[in-house]
């Protein structure tokens, strides 16, 4: 069963890459990218489906 896209807590223990210019990018085993920009905007993308939410 797929994890809901809004489940930020599910990726807390995943690999976290911090970039001073682009914010924080979190990648988990479901290949979601959760990006938080400096202004607090959260961007979620699913590479497999090519969808962005």
N, C-alpha and C positions, 0 to 999 in steps of 0.2 A: 504494500500500500504506500502510495506517495505521501510524503510529508507536505503539509500545507505551506504555501509560500510565505505566509506571515509568521511562521514559527521561528522567530529569531533565536529563541533560547536553545533550539536544537543544534545550532551551529557554534555555540559558545566554546566548545572544546575542540573545534576544528582548527585548521591552520589559519592563522591571522597574519595578514600582510599589512603593515602600516606604512603609508606613504604620505609625507608631509603636504604634498600638493593635491593629491587626489582623495585623501581621506583613508578610511579603513576598508579593505576588501576582504571578505570572508568567503572561503570556498569549502564546501562540504562534499560528502560522498555522493550527494544527489546532483552534483554539478550546478548548484545554484551559486550565483554570486550576489552577495549582499553588500552593498556599498553605502557607507554613510559619509556624506560630504561634510565639509567644515561647518555648514549652516544647519546640519542635523537632518538633511533630507536622506531618506533611505530608498535605495534603488535595488530592485531584485530582478535578476535575469535567469532564465532557464535555457542553457545552451542547447539541450537536446531538442526542445520544441521551437526554439527561436522566438520565445515570447519574452516580453518585458512588462513588468507590473510595478 
